[in-house]
Amino acid sequence: MIESQAPMLEMLWEPHDPRHALAERFGFSDSESASRWVAAMLDEHWGIRIDSCERILMSGGNALAWVGTPSGRLLAKWSVVLDCFPRLMETARLTNWLHGRGLPVSVPVPTRDGCLQVEVDRVSMGLQREIVGDLLDTGDLNQVRAAGVILAQLQDALAAYPDADQFLAPVVSSKPLTVRVTDWLDSRADHLPMAARDTLRGLVASAPPDRLPRQLVHFDIRSANILWACGGVAAILDFEEAQHDHRIVELARAAVLLGTRYHNWGPVSADVRTEFLTGYQSERLLTPAEAGWLHIVLLWQALAMVPPGDDPTGWGPSALSQLSQETAR
């Protein structure tokens, strides 16, 4: 029996009315009808009767519902974006495999038929158990260092994933790194100071040969996707952005974006970046080629976050601070 109280409706990123999003994107007239549908899906495919549907969170064509059951809280996650269905199936298989390797991930709950993801009536749904924890606090350098360590461990595991070829690499990430950075400078950096662009271009021109291997990476490592509990990383979440790229690109991107949550997020301090990189390298040393590219890619990722126009959270000053460090080398 589902409690009669309507679930809370929320948007993850977007400043839209969640009631309108629920109707326009998912076809539910109100939160109660969405709650009943979730209950029916879990009953039919997982054989689980829920006591309550407490909260529904939406982003794009995806939704996440927190439900109460006699055995604990579960998370039902579904999508109506048809093009994403194959990737969601592969992501479920990947996280299940990583769980088997001992990585802290949110593992799928299999259906009664043993499926990890259900596709029915133009909806793809997966079910997970709630992992209790807080989002990574970048104000705690112990947590930051641990996040660096777990990224190195995750990358090692992903390098061995036998079905990595199921995650098709975006065309841009298959280009040489020198080309990717130069193309970005030529097409997306006009709003940046000329000195910044010239410095980065010069660093790329003098960089070591781009012979860095590619592999499957998470590519969305940030505070919003890391849960901390009981003195350690409890879970790495949301593998939907997984793709093939260089380890060093993911490392630099994560170091720059580590403080990202959901609203009004900005850059982390130089101390946080340093601690994160130190944690990573305590688990896995960089190759000479990676070490030669690290500060170049860090500067690229920092500059890429500087918005044209208003910059209320300070990405510009942070990137220019990194630029000053590079020119002083």
Secondary structure, DSSP 8 states (H G I E B T S, - for coil): ---SS--EEEESS--S-HHHHHHHHH--SSHHHHHHHHHHHIIIII----SEEEEEEEETTEEEEEEEETTEEEEEEEE--GGGHHHHHHHHHHHHHHHHTT--B--B---TTS-SSEEETTEEEEEEE----EE--TT-HHHHHHHHHHHHHHHHHHHT-TTGGGS---GGGGS-HHHHHHHHHHHH-TTS-HHHHHHHHHHHHTS------EEEE----SGGGEEEETTEEEEE---TT-EEEEHHHHHHHHHHHTT--SSS-----HHHHHHHHHHHHHHS---HHHHHHHHHHHHHHHHHT--SS--TT-HHHHHHHHHHHHHH-
